[in-house]
């Protein structure tokens, strides 16, 4: 299982304005699994290891 962030803001001019920049911290059951910054870095997929989520609950 993984969480994938896609850049939903499509700007024709490809300008990064202050309103288009945001950050997101991903927490699952109290554990931080990633930090996404939409205008920095290539990582968009954050895997969640087995055993963190109980699929039988």
N, CA, C and O atoms as a GROMACS GRO file, in nm:
protein
  228
    1UNK      N    1   0.085  -0.115   0.000
    1UNK     CA    2   0.000   0.000   0.000
    1UNK      C    3   0.090   0.123   0.000
    1UNK      O    4   0.196   0.123   0.062
    2UNK      N    5   0.048   0.226  -0.070
    2UNK     CA    6   0.123   0.351  -0.070
    2UNK      C    7   0.029   0.468  -0.093
    2UNK      O    8  -0.083   0.452  -0.141
    3UNK      N    9   0.076   0.584  -0.057
    3UNK     CA   10   0.003   0.708  -0.079
    3UNK      C   11   0.077   0.784  -0.188
    3UNK      O   12   0.199   0.801  -0.180
    4UNK      N   13   0.004   0.828  -0.291
    4UNK     CA   14   0.065   0.898  -0.403
    4UNK      C   15   0.003   1.036  -0.414
    4UNK      O   16  -0.119   1.050  -0.417
    5UNK      N   17   0.087   1.138  -0.421
    5UNK     CA   18   0.042   1.275  -0.439
    5UNK      C   19   0.064   1.314  -0.585
    5UNK      O   20   0.173   1.292  -0.639
    6UNK      N   21  -0.037   1.370  -0.647
    6UNK     CA   22  -0.025   1.423  -0.783
    6UNK      C   23  -0.040   1.573  -0.777
    6UNK      O   24  -0.120   1.625  -0.699
    7UNK      N   25   0.035   1.642  -0.860
    7UNK     CA   26   0.024   1.787  -0.865
    7UNK      C   27  -0.105   1.822  -0.937
    7UNK      O   28  -0.114   1.807  -1.059
    8UNK      N   29  -0.203   1.868  -0.863
    8UNK     CA   30  -0.334   1.896  -0.922
    8UNK      C   31  -0.343   2.035  -0.981
    8UNK      O   32  -0.442   2.068  -1.047
    9UNK      N   33  -0.243   2.118  -0.960
    9UNK     CA   34  -0.245   2.254  -1.013
    9UNK      C   35  -0.167   2.254  -1.144
    9UNK      O   36  -0.045   2.237  -1.144
   10UNK      N   37  -0.236   2.274  -1.254
   10UNK     CA   38  -0.173   2.278  -1.386
   10UNK      C   39  -0.170   2.422  -1.434
   10UNK      O   40  -0.275   2.479  -1.466
   11UNK      N   41  -0.053   2.481  -1.439
   11UNK     CA   42  -0.037   2.618  -1.484
   11UNK      C   43   0.032   2.616  -1.620
   11UNK      O   44   0.138   2.556  -1.634
   12UNK      N   45  -0.027   2.680  -1.718
   12UNK     CA   46   0.028   2.679  -1.853
   12UNK      C   47   0.167   2.741  -1.856
   12UNK      O   48   0.254   2.695  -1.930
   13UNK      N   49   0.189   2.845  -1.778
   13UNK     CA   50   0.318   2.914  -1.780
   13UNK      C   51   0.421   2.846  -1.690
   13UNK      O   52   0.538   2.885  -1.691
   14UNK      N   53   0.382   2.746  -1.614
   14UNK     CA   54   0.471   2.671  -1.524
   14UNK      C   55   0.536   2.760  -1.420
   14UNK      O   56   0.649   2.733  -1.377
   15UNK      N   57   0.469   2.865  -1.379
   15UNK     CA   58   0.524   2.954  -1.277
   15UNK      C   59   0.483   2.905  -1.139
   15UNK      O   60   0.367   2.871  -1.116
   16UNK      N   61   0.578   2.901  -1.049
   16UNK     CA   62   0.549   2.865  -0.910
   16UNK      C   63   0.523   2.994  -0.833
   16UNK      O   64   0.616   3.063  -0.793
   17UNK      N   65   0.399   3.023  -0.813
   17UNK     CA   66   0.364   3.140  -0.733
   17UNK      C   67   0.347   3.095  -0.589
   17UNK      O   68   0.336   2.976  -0.560
   18UNK      N   69   0.345   3.191  -0.499
   18UNK     CA   70   0.336   3.158  -0.357
   18UNK      C   71   0.209   3.080  -0.325
   18UNK      O   72   0.212   2.994  -0.237
   19UNK      N   73   0.099   3.106  -0.392
   19UNK     CA   74  -0.026   3.037  -0.366
   19UNK      C   75  -0.027   2.892  -0.411
   19UNK      O   76  -0.110   2.814  -0.364
   20UNK      N   77   0.064   2.855  -0.502
   20UNK     CA   78   0.068   2.718  -0.553
   20UNK      C   79   0.160   2.628  -0.472
   20UNK      O   80   0.159   2.506  -0.492
   21UNK      N   81   0.239   2.683  -0.382
   21UNK     CA   82   0.333   2.604  -0.303
   21UNK      C   83   0.268   2.560  -0.173
   21UNK      O   84   0.212   2.642  -0.100
   22UNK      N   85   0.277   2.431  -0.144
   22UNK     CA   86   0.221   2.380  -0.020
   22UNK      C   87   0.302   2.261   0.029
   22UNK      O   88   0.380   2.202  -0.046
   23UNK      N   89   0.283   2.226   0.155
   23UNK     CA   90   0.351   2.112   0.219
   23UNK      C   91   0.246   2.021   0.281
   23UNK      O   92   0.140   2.066   0.323
   24UNK      N   93   0.278   1.894   0.287
   24UNK     CA   94   0.188   1.797   0.347
   24UNK      C   95   0.272   1.696   0.424
   24UNK      O   96   0.368   1.642   0.371
   25UNK      N   97   0.236   1.670   0.548
   25UNK     CA   98   0.301   1.566   0.627
   25UNK      C   99   0.206   1.448   0.636
   25UNK      O  100   0.088   1.465   0.667
   26UNK      N  101   0.258   1.329   0.609
   26UNK     CA  102   0.177   1.208   0.607
   26UNK      C  103   0.200   1.128   0.735
   26UNK      O  104   0.311   1.081   0.760
   27UNK      N  105   0.097   1.115   0.816
   27UNK     CA  106   0.102   1.036   0.939
   27UNK      C  107   0.001   0.922   0.928
   27UNK      O  108  -0.112   0.943   0.885
   28UNK      N  109   0.042   0.801   0.967
   28UNK     CA  110  -0.046   0.685   0.972
   28UNK      C  111  -0.031   0.623   1.109
   28UNK      O  112   0.077   0.578   1.146
   29UNK      N  113  -0.139   0.620   1.185
   29UNK     CA  114  -0.140   0.565   1.321
   29UNK      C  115  -0.031   0.625   1.409
   29UNK      O  116   0.030   0.555   1.489
   30UNK      N  117  -0.008   0.754   1.394
   30UNK     CA  118   0.089   0.824   1.478
   30UNK      C  119   0.233   0.819   1.429
   30UNK      O  120   0.320   0.880   1.491
   31UNK      N  121   0.260   0.748   1.321
   31UNK     CA  122   0.395   0.740   1.265
   31UNK      C  123   0.403   0.827   1.140
   31UNK      O  124   0.315   0.822   1.054
   32UNK      N  125   0.510   0.908   1.131
   32UNK     CA  126   0.527   0.990   1.012
   32UNK      C  127   0.593   0.908   0.903
   32UNK      O  128   0.700   0.850   0.923
   33UNK      N  129   0.527   0.903   0.786
   33UNK     CA  130   0.579   0.825   0.674
   33UNK      C  131   0.629   0.911   0.560
   33UNK      O  132   0.679   0.859   0.461
   34UNK      N  133   0.616   1.040   0.571
   34UNK     CA  134   0.669   1.124   0.465
   34UNK      C  135   0.629   1.268   0.479
   34UNK      O  136   0.538   1.304   0.553
   35UNK      N  137   0.701   1.348   0.404
   35UNK     CA  138   0.671   1.491   0.395
   35UNK      C  139   0.676   1.527   0.247
   35UNK      O  140   0.779   1.508   0.182
   36UNK      N  141   0.566   1.578   0.194
   36UNK     CA  142   0.556   1.613   0.054
   36UNK      C  143   0.557   1.765   0.040
   36UNK      O  144   0.480   1.835   0.106
   37UNK      N  145   0.644   1.815  -0.046
   37UNK     CA  146   0.649   1.957  -0.078
   37UNK      C  147   0.633   1.965  -0.229
   37UNK      O  148   0.720   1.919  -0.303
   38UNK      N  149   0.523   2.023  -0.276
   38UNK     CA  150   0.487   2.009  -0.417
   38UNK      C  151   0.585   2.074  -0.514
   38UNK      O  152   0.592   2.030  -0.628
   39UNK      N  153   0.659   2.175  -0.474
   39UNK     CA  154   0.750   2.241  -0.567
   39UNK      C  155   0.897   2.203  -0.545
   39UNK      O  156   0.985   2.260  -0.608
   40UNK      N  157   0.924   2.107  -0.456
   40UNK     CA  158   1.060   2.064  -0.426
   40UNK      C  159   1.066   1.912  -0.430
   40UNK      O  160   0.975   1.845  -0.380
   41UNK      N  161   1.170   1.859  -0.489
   41UNK     CA  162   1.196   1.716  -0.482
   41UNK      C  163   1.112   1.630  -0.575
   41UNK      O  164   1.004   1.669  -0.619
   42UNK      N  165   1.165   1.511  -0.604
   42UNK     CA  166   1.097   1.423  -0.698
   42UNK      C  167   1.001   1.323  -0.634
   42UNK      O  168   0.923   1.260  -0.707
   43UNK      N  169   1.002   1.305  -0.502
   43UNK     CA  170   0.923   1.198  -0.442
   43UNK      C  171   0.776   1.235  -0.435
   43UNK      O  172   0.739   1.337  -0.377
   44UNK      N  173   0.692   1.149  -0.496
   44UNK     CA  174   0.547   1.169  -0.490
   44UNK      C  175   0.476   1.048  -0.431
   44UNK      O  176   0.358   1.056  -0.396
   45UNK      N  177   0.545   0.934  -0.421
   45UNK     CA  178   0.485   0.811  -0.366
   45UNK      C  179   0.552   0.778  -0.233
   45UNK      O  180   0.674   0.780  -0.220
   46UNK      N  181   0.468   0.747  -0.134
   46UNK     CA  182   0.517   0.715   0.000
   46UNK      C  183   0.461   0.579   0.040
   46UNK      O  184   0.343   0.569   0.072
   47UNK      N  185   0.544   0.474   0.038
   47UNK     CA  186   0.496   0.341   0.074
   47UNK      C  187   0.466   0.329   0.224
   47UNK      O  188   0.534   0.390   0.307
   48UNK      N  189   0.364   0.251   0.256
   48UNK     CA  190   0.329   0.221   0.394
   48UNK      C  191   0.356   0.073   0.415
   48UNK      O  192   0.289  -0.010   0.353
   49UNK      N  193   0.452   0.037   0.500
   49UNK     CA  194   0.489  -0.103   0.518
   49UNK      C  195   0.374  -0.186   0.577
   49UNK      O  196   0.288  -0.134   0.648
   50UNK      N  197   0.376  -0.314   0.545
   50UNK     CA  198   0.278  -0.405   0.601
   50UNK      C  199   0.291  -0.412   0.752
   50UNK      O  200   0.401  -0.399   0.806
   51UNK      N  201   0.180  -0.433   0.820
   51UNK     CA  202   0.181  -0.440   0.965
   51UNK      C  203   0.141  -0.310   1.032
   51UNK      O  204   0.108  -0.310   1.150
   52UNK      N  205   0.143  -0.202   0.960
   52UNK     CA  206   0.103  -0.073   1.017
   52UNK      C  207  -0.049  -0.062   1.017
   52UNK      O  208  -0.108  -0.013   1.113
   53UNK      N  209  -0.112  -0.107   0.910
   53UNK     CA  210  -0.258  -0.102   0.898
   53UNK      C  211  -0.314  -0.243   0.917
   53UNK      O  212  -0.269  -0.336   0.850
   54UNK      N  213  -0.410  -0.258   1.006
   54UNK     CA  214  -0.474  -0.386   1.030
   54UNK      C  215  -0.589  -0.401   0.930
   54UNK      O  216  -0.693  -0.336   0.944
   55UNK      N  217  -0.572  -0.486   0.831
   55UNK     CA  218  -0.672  -0.504   0.726
   55UNK      C  219  -0.791  -0.588   0.773
   55UNK      O  220  -0.894  -0.591   0.705
   56UNK      N  221  -0.779  -0.655   0.886
   56UNK     CA  222  -0.887  -0.742   0.934
   56UNK      C  223  -0.975  -0.674   1.038
   56UNK      O  224  -1.068  -0.737   1.088
   57UNK      N  225  -0.948  -0.551   1.070
   57UNK     CA  226  -1.026  -0.482   1.174
   57UNK      C  227  -1.154  -0.424   1.120
   57UNK      O  228  -1.231  -0.362   1.194
   0.00000   0.00000   0.00000
